[in-house]
């Protein structure tokens, strides 16, 4: 194997997230059966329910509760975000879908 081939092989290994000798090239994410979260502020709890929290007043976490579905949890986050931040809220769903919540 010439020097150029070794360099290319090493770069491919690094780009693929290569591991130390003796370990497989699969990443940790490939070995987990947990679904990836799709929504801001939402995480899957060990119980199988979806938990929600929001950061308020700088770095303070506010726990919003657990929900049966990921979408319910995302909407709870959105409502809290709108209440804390008004029309500057970053939401998971379009802000227009929350017309019944008063904005600042």
Secondary structure, 3 states (H helix, E strand, C coil): CCHHHHHHHHHHHHHCCCCCCCCCCCCHHHHCCCCCCCCCCEEECCCCCEEEEEEECCCEEEEEEEECCHHHHHHHHHHHHHHHHHHHCCCCCCHHHHCCCCCC
